[in-house]
Amino acid sequence: MDIIEFDRWKPSADDPRKLEYAGQRPAREVFEELKHRLESQGYLPDEYFLMDFNWENGRKIPKDADIFCTTDYGGSEGVYLDVYLKWYEDGKPITKSFITGKTLGENGNDLDRMFLISSAITKAFHGDHATHARYIKIGGVEDDTSGRVVHLSQQEEKVIIEALVEQRERQEEAMSQTEQLLRRMTGSITAYMDTVGQRPLRLSDYDRAILAVQDGELSAFKELYPKALKDHADDLLIAAAGRPGTVGRKMTLLLLVDVEQFQETAYRAACLKAIGIDDFEKVSFLLEQAGSHVPDLSASFHGEMASEAYLEHRSIAKEIIKGCSEEQITAAPPRLLEQVAADKDFHALSTLVKKGISGGPNAWRVLHMLTCQKSDCWLAEELLKERMWVAADDYSALHACIQNNAVDVCKLLLDGGMDFDQYLQRYPYEENGKTLQALTDHWAELKAAQEQGEQAPSSQEAGGMILG
């Protein structure tokens, strides 16, 4: 497989045959590509494999950074694998934790396996500079922590491969683990298919295309996917969208070029896959193409994707919001406003409100979050001044602000069209005396101003003419 790069390159504008530097890749994108590769080979630690939180929110890998791993027993339990990034700033070396993995077992065999994972990570970024002996773990990955890491000769490898191929044909339930071992031993999807292709296995063109996606073999994918488009276009798009890195983007692009329409459910799943691997470039492209590839696309589609992204990929969610049209934000689910309000992110909130989002039936929850602390009330005030996103008959929203004694926010709601008399009929028993008195006075002023406006003359005489 190709090594995982930290930087991006693009064709030169002056000479498309040459590549020029296009910046660093986001750390999350690099992590997801590495995780995908380890998982396809059965090399993920069985307890967890997590990126350090300091690299979240779109932070990019430093220029000219290098990567290295350390492996050791934990202080109290398990075996730990720590992945670090090292680079230089102003001539001084800086080392920061990037990824931490842990295995449940803590004996010598578990330590050996974690060192193999460390080796796989090093090769993923630095390449395989020689023909190394392959290693496999006999006895399973998930449950068996007492297996043995053994060295196999080429002849022994051949025997194991033939046995695994036969098992894959006969035991469908063991297919996933068998394919992991075959890929680990043969090295790539091309070698894998060369091996299994010599036998009458039930490998369809779709099966082979999916394997090509998993292993990131672009040339094999180009050859195979056209044969599987008729019945599996949706599934191929979902798989390609979930493949991290440049190869995954190219596979996704090929499918969007060759297929005119996808089911909305499949397209939604593909977008969620791209969000899940933190690939904003792919997410942005999929959302841009959604209208032309999904018949009768739901008006709320883009807003729903922003809401889904906000759960764990907030930097992507904010970029989606920024790129949405007013029509797309107007149709967005009200929960999106609530999610952003929970973070007190005024810039994102202001963007949503200016583009026309509605607070919906949960506007009271948004206002409660923005007024429960006096220091945050300015957020609610500024948003209501920009645009009234609360329904004029949503008295639960007014009630939430009264409960929090947010007088100025309540006044803005009344100015925006809420009827205070109707509110008092629905909530006749209140303990917030000062707040209610202030609003009663304000309401009286509003009614007086309205009555004066109604009584003002609508015309006046001037030189025998009536000016309306």
N, C-alpha and C positions, 0 to 999 in steps of 0.2 A: 504493500500500500504506500501511497504518498505520505511524506512526513507532514505533521501538523505545523502550520506556519503561524507565527505571531503577528506578521504584517500582511498587508494587502497590496496587490499589484494590479495595474490596469493597463490596457494597450495605450501606447503613447499617441497623442493627438498628431504629432509630427510624422511618426512612423509606426503604424499599427502593428508591424512585425516585432516591435520592441515593447517591453513592459517598463512602466515607471511606477515609482513608489506612490501608494495611495493612502498611507496612514496605517495605524495600528488596529488590530482587531479587538473588540470588547472581550474582557476576560471571561464573561459568562458564555460567550459563543465558543471560545477555545475549550472551556471546561466541558460543555455539552458535547463537542466533537470527540474529545478524549473519552468521556464516559460512554458514549455510543460505541466507540471502538472496543473498549475493554469489555463492555457488556456482550457484544457480538462474539467475543472469544471466550466468554465464561470467566473473565478475569476481574470482575468487580468484587471487592471485599464484601463478605457476607453480612456485616453489621451496618456499615454506612460508608459513603464516599461523598464528601461535601466540600463545596467551595467556601473559602473564608468570606464572611459577610462584608469585609472591607473592599471586596472586588465587585460588589453588586452595583446596581443603578447605572449600568453602562460604562463603568470605569474600564479604561483600555490598558492593555499590556504595555509596559514601558518599552520604548525603543531600545533595541539591542539587548533585551533581557535574555537571560539564559535560565534553564530549569534544571533542578536536581532533586533527588529523593533521599530520604533517610528512613530506615526501618528498624524498629526495636520493640521489645516487650513494653507493655504499658506499666505504669506505676502500681496499679492494683489488679488489672485484668486485661486480657486480650493482647493483640499485637497491633501496633500502630504504624501507618505509613504516612509520612508527612512530605508534601511536595512544596518546594520553595521556588520563588523567582528571585534572581539576583541581577542587578544592573548597577550602573554608575551614574551618579549625579554630582557635577562639579568635581569630578575626579575621585569621589569617595564611594566605596561600595555600599550598596543597600540590599539587604536581604529581607524578604517578606514572605510569610506563610501564604500559600495559594490554595492548597487542597489538603484535606485530612481524610484518611481512610482507616477503618478498624475492622478486624476480624473477631468473631466471637471466641474462637478457640485460642489457646495460649500455650500449646506445646511446640516442640521443635518442628513438627511437620507444618504447623500453621505459620511459623516463622519462615520456613523455606518457601511456602506458597506466597507469602507477602513479598519476599524478595523477588520472586518471579514476576509478580505484578509490578514491582518497582522497575524491573528490567523491561517489561512491556511498555511502561510509560516512557522510559528513557529512549527506547527505540522509536516510539511514536513521534517524538520530537527531533531526535538526532539521527534516525535511520538505523538500518541494520547493516553495519559496515563489513560484516563477514558472514559466512555460512555457519550459523550457530546450531548446535544440537537443539532439537525441540524438546520441550518438557510437557508432560501432561500429568494430571492428577487422577489416579485410578480410584474409583469408588464413589464418584459424585462430588458435587460442589456445595449444594445447599445444606444437606443434613450430615454428611459424613466428615467429621473433623479429625478422624484418625486415619485418613488415607496416607499414601506414600507418594512422594515426588520422586520419580525414577527417570534415569537417562535411557533413551532408546537408541539403538543402532538403526541404520537405514533399513536393514532387513527386518528388524523388529517393528519399525514404523509401518512397513508394508503389510505385515501380518495384522497389526492393529487396525490399519485403515480398511483392509478388506473385511474385517469383522464388523467394523462400525458401519460400513456401507450396507452390509447385509442386514444389520440391525435396523438401519434407517428404513429399509424397504418393508420389514416385517412388523416393526413396532412403531406405529405412528405417534404414540404418546411419548416416546423417547426422542422424537425427531429434533427438537430444539437443542437438547444437550449434545446429541450426536453431531449436529451441524457445527456447534461450537468447537468440538474436539477436532472435527475434520478441517475446519478453517484454520485452527491453531496449528495443526500439523502440516497441512499442505501450503499454508502461507497466504493464499489469495483465492478469490472466487474463480479465477481462470483455472488455476491448478485444481481446485476443488471439483469443478465441472469436468475437467479432463479425467479426473479419477472416477467420479460416479458415472460419467457418460459412457464408460466402457461396459456398463451393466444395464440391464433393462429396468431401470428404476422408473417410478411414476413421477418424473419431473416434467411438469408442463412448462411452456414458455413463460407463463405468469410466475411459476415457482422460481424459475431461473432469474427472471427480472427482479423479483423481490430480493433474492440472494445478492444480486448485483448492487441493489440499493444498500443493503445492509453492510456490504463490504466496501462500498464506495468505488466500485469498478465501473467508471463511466463508459469506457469503450464497450464492455460487455452489455451494459444497460442500453446503449444506443442500438445495438444489434438485436436485442431481445424485446424491448418494450413495444415496438410497432406490431408485433405478432399477438400481443395480449390486450391491445387497446379495446377491441370490440366488446369484450365482456368484463374487463377489469380496469377501465380507465379511472374510475373513482378510487379504487383501492390503490392503484399505482400512484395517484396524486397524493393520497394521504401518506403513503410510505415515503415518497420522495420529499414531501414537506417536512417530515420528521427526521430526515437525514441531515446532520449538521455539516457546516462548512461549505466551501465553494462548490464541491462536487454535488452536494444536495441542492444547491441553488440551480446549477446547470441542469440537473435532472428535472427539477420542477419546471424550469423554463421550457425544456423540450416538450413536456406534456401540455403546457398551456399553449404552445405554438401549434401542436398537432391535433388537439381536441377542442372542438368549438364549445361544447356545453358539458357541465357537470351538474350532478344533483346538489341542491343547496346543503343538504345534510353532510355530504362528502366534502364540499368546499369549506364548510364550517369546521369540520374535523381537521382538514388540512391547515387552516389558519391557526387553529388551536395547537396543532403540532409545532408549527413554526414559532408560535409564541412560547411554547414550552421549552424550546431549545434556545430561546433568547436571540433569535435571528431577526432583527428588525428589518434588515434589507429584504429578506424574503417575505416577512409579514407585510411590509409596505407594498411590495410588488403584487402580492396576492390580493390585497384590498383594492389596489388600483385597478386590477383586472376583473374584480368580482362582478361588476355590472355587465360586462361583455361575455362572461362565461357561465353565468347562472341565470336561467330564465326566471322572470318575475322575482328578482331578488328582494327579500324583505327590506322594508325601509329602515328597520332598526338594526340591520346586520352590522354595520360599522360600529355603532354605539355598543352593541352587545360584545363585539370583539374587544373594545376598549375596556368594558367592564370586566370581562374575563381576564384580560391582561393585568388589570389593576390588582388582582389577588396576589400575584407573586412576581410580576414583572412590571413594576410601576413606571420605569423609564420608558418602556415600550408603550404603555397605556397613554402616557402624556404625549408622546409623539403621534399616536393615532388620533388623539383628541385634537391636536394642533392641525393635523392634515384633513380633518373631516369638514365637510361643507355644513352650512347652516341647516339644510334639509336633513342631513344625516344626524346632526346633534338634536334637532327638534324631535326626531323619531327615536332617539336613544332611550333606553330604559331608565326610569327615574333613580334606580338604585345606583347608577353611575355617579350622580350628583352626591348621593349619600356617602359613597365610598370615598370620594375626594374630600368631602367635608370632614370626614373622620380624621384626615391628615392635616386639616387646616391649611391646605395648599391654596393660597389666595389666587396665584397666577392661573392655575388650572381651573379653579372655581369660576374665576372671572371669564375665562375663555368659554366655558360651558354655558354660562348665563348669557353672555353676549351673543352666542350662536343659537340661543333659543331653547335650551333645555327646560323641561318642566319638572317641578318638584314632585308632581304626582301625589298619590295618596300618602306618601311618606314624607311630605314636605315638613311636617311637624317634627320628624326625627332630625332632619337636617338643621332646622332652626334650634332645636333643643341642643344639639352638639355645638352650634355656633354661639349660643347664649348662656350655656351652663356656667361658663367662667366669664366674669365681667371683662377680662382683658381681651376676649375674643369677639365681643359684641360688634366691634367695628367691621369685622368680616361680613356679618349678616347685614349691617347697615349699608355698606358699600355695594353689596350684591343687589339689594333691593332698590338702591338708587339707580343702578345700571339698567335693571329691568325687573318687572314684577313676575317672578317665576312661581308664585304661590296663588292658587285659585282663590278668587274673591269670596267664595263661600266655604273655604277651608278653615273653619273656626278652631279646629284642633291645633292648627299651626299658631294661631293667635294665643290660644290657651297655653301652649308650651312656652311662649315668650313671656306671658304674664306670670306663669309659675316661676320663671327665672328672673323676674323683676327687670326685664330688658325693656324699659319704657320707650326709649327712642326707636327701637326696632318695632314695637307695637304701633307707635304713631305712624311709622312708614307703611305698615300694613293697612291701617285705617285710611291713610292718604291714598293708598292704591285701590281702594274700593270696598274694603270690608265694612260691614254694618255692625257697629258696636251694640246697638239695641238687640239685634238678632243673637249676637254672642251672649249677652246677659240672659236672654231667654233660655239658651242652651246650657249655660253654666251660671245658674243663679246664686250659688253659694261659693263665695270666694273669701280667702283670708288675707289676700294681698291688698290691704287697705290703701296704702299710699300709691301703689301702682294703679289701682283701679280709679282712685280719685284723679290722678294725673291724666288718665285716659278719658275719664268722664269730662274733664274740663276741655281736653283737646277735641273730643267729639262734639261738644257744644259749640266750640269755635268753628269746626267744619260745617256744622248744620247752619250756623248763623251766616257764614260766608256763602253757603249755597242758597239760602233764602234771599240774601241781598242780591245775588246774581240773578235770581228768578224775577225779583221785583224791579230791577233796573230797566229803564225804558229801552225798547228795542229800536226806536226810531225818533227822529227829531225833525221839527220843521225849520226850514231855512229858505227864505225868499219864495214861499209858496210851494217849495218842493219837499217831498218826504224822502229822507235818506234812510234806507233800511240798514 
